[in-house]
Amino acid sequence: MRELWLARNTAVEMVEERGYSSTQKTLTYNDFMSKYPMAQSNPSCLNFIVSKTAAKSPLALDSTGNCTVSLAVHFTSEDKLSKKGLETLVNEYSSQNTTCVILITFNKLNPACKALLKTVKLNFQHFMIEELQFNVTKHILVPKHRIMAEKDENELLSRLKCSKSNLPTILTTDVVARFYGAEVGQVMEITRPSQTTGTALYYRVVRQPSLK
């Protein structure tokens, strides 16, 4: 139960850091046990969906005229997720117009599931429960990261008089990039301490790892 408690708290902090609004809150262990007494036998009781307003989206406008995107946090109840089980999840969340799914499992995905995720349009981001036992962005050695908006990217490239291809890179497999759900081509701004100026800004463009 303790692993599930920590993983849920980290997931809640993760979606908040990504800018999603939610009624979900981090809980003390006692409050977690009280609210989710069956979590060990039924982890799916921890599932939740959050949403946020997006500047650009292929989705339909909401009643206020804004574009909204939704993200689902899904704890699988299967000890080892099967391809059939994953197909069911894909169909379920696709029918709900969910933009992204953070899939949390106890074990690694099998080759069939990995292959399936490469073919679906829905953005699945997989984490094992052991990877979410603490919020990596709170570690003392991890500097502040943020994904830059397109407008900020353009201003940066104009100021530096360069293109994205000239920037250093950060891989999609980087633990912080995964935490923020960084996508290929996005630019991450990293704020590091500096002995001369107090803080210094660094920029990395997100890319896929090279194939071996």
Number of C-alpha atoms within 10 A of each C-alpha: 16 12 14 20 25 22 23 25 21 21 24 21 18 21 23 16 14 15 14 18 15 14 8 16 11 15 15 12 14 10 12 19 15 10 12 16 13 14 18 15 11 14 19 17 16 17 15 15 19 19 17 16 16 14 10 10 13 9 14 12 13 10 7 6 8 16 17 18 21 18 21 19 21 21 25 21 18 15 10 14 17 14 18 11 14 19 14 12 16 20 12 12 16 17 9 9 14 20 19 20 21 21 19 26 22 19 14 16 18 12 9 12 17 14 12 13 18 11 8 13 11 17 17 17 15 17 21 16 21 15 15 21 18 15 17 16 18 10 9 7 9 13 13 15 18 17 22 15 12 12 8 12 19 14 11 17 14 11 9 11 9 11 12 18 9 12 16 13 17 21 19 19 14 12 13 20 18 16 23 19 18 23 16 13 14 18 26 23 17 17 16 15 12 10 7 7 7 8 11 12 12 12 21 19 22 24 18 13 11 6 4 3
